[in-house]
């Protein structure tokens, strides 16, 4: 192990840091909604993850939107169809990787871990000594940092110090050594929120803070609460923040607005998944697995949909599409979709009728309008089929 | 009552005089901007005109930059009709051309356009020529004009023609605006190693 002796002028910085703390205390005050117990086991559960990923959806245009980063050069290549297909598959895999959800873990408390008290070393210097292990290739969480206090105590460094030392020797791109003013000042954060810069705030939050820090929880909770009021959920759809957001709402029993949004946009299977998630989180004895498996059979996963969309370039224009396909694209729905809608609507209505939903009237109305639209679509669909003489199986 | 009236008269004279003049100085339109947008400015202007009137009956010194324009005024100016008339849909720097001898422009632009609160050059840079363009982190509409849509960097002075001093102030303002969330940018992607956060059971699964 390669220990590096490192001396910090802690006393000099103390005043400054305190000043920063005072400023930063404003927006990071504990929000009303906190995870009261460890959310990690529920969040990492395979089924929860599957539900959240399905809810996030995968819109390749949004994932691969043009970013203003120093290197965003593009490359033009000639490819055979097979090469192109494998490239498409890679692209979907990479997109899924870009949608990696940030971990949701408990707030870590600082514990004082004293290794040794050596009164003989008292007043050996008037500053603390920080020892950091800077071995190459070690993970951040495994890196050991110790502090020798001026009174001769040798102890493990606090989380704050550890993070600062890690940032000093192995900087994370985009992380500031100071609290960004956006997070430090209440009015700036609320200004960003009113301008609906949710994705920017959350992206920046991920880079600036670790998931186990109190600030991370407070600020993300504030963003999600604000989002629940402004109802701009579509801004986060198919970003990495949608899953944590849905999980947050499910945990705090306020899924109704998100549900309403999903019904309005005709993402019924997502609505079912959201309800199932909330049942799962709160251990409500309602059978939802059967509905989910039925829906899964009828609905492709987001990755499959994205891949199918990409592969549509292989269809040559002169190729005769089946008339059935043409009808499907005209209506925007297939037989399977109609079947899936029926199952999901039944499940959603069951939820609305139960005591768990809070905004019954609104949801009922949304469901009613959707039903009418769907009925019209179905009539048109069947009419078109009949007119073209397509056999209904 | 009298000085105010005289001030308004002075402004009118200015307008008529400047509407004939060249557009590229841009400062000619500031009087119009004032009459249409802000009243407090007009008062200030009128007193200034007053002072000038007592000594010589000429228009206020167009090269004088001693008055500090607040950012709020600048932000209003950028939304005003006067601004629109001056610059149209272009950025403030698009129409600007540097003056230099020979074929090639010097690599760097001039150090500063304003010395001792006066414009000391015949061809001041796009920011200095129009005193109502104030570089500040709150003035996002102005700052956005100097940011490349391709890579998110501040455009070089070789493209925009800003003097070195304005360019430095621009970079500072952009940095501040990004730090306080006035301007958004693409935050680098952070990849999580889940095993670092979820402990042992996850490790076994993976």
Interface residues (C-beta under 8 A of the other chain):
Chain A: X40 X44 X67 X68 X69 X70 X71 X72 X97 X98 X100 X102 X103 X105 X139 X140 X141 X172 X173 X174 X176 X180 X181 X182 X185 X188 X189 X191 X192 X197 X200 X201 X203 X204 X206 X207 X211 X212
Chain B: X148 X149 X150 X151 X152 X153 X176 X179 X180 X181 X184 X185 X186 X187 X188 X189 X190 X191 X192 X193 X194 X196 X197 X198 X202
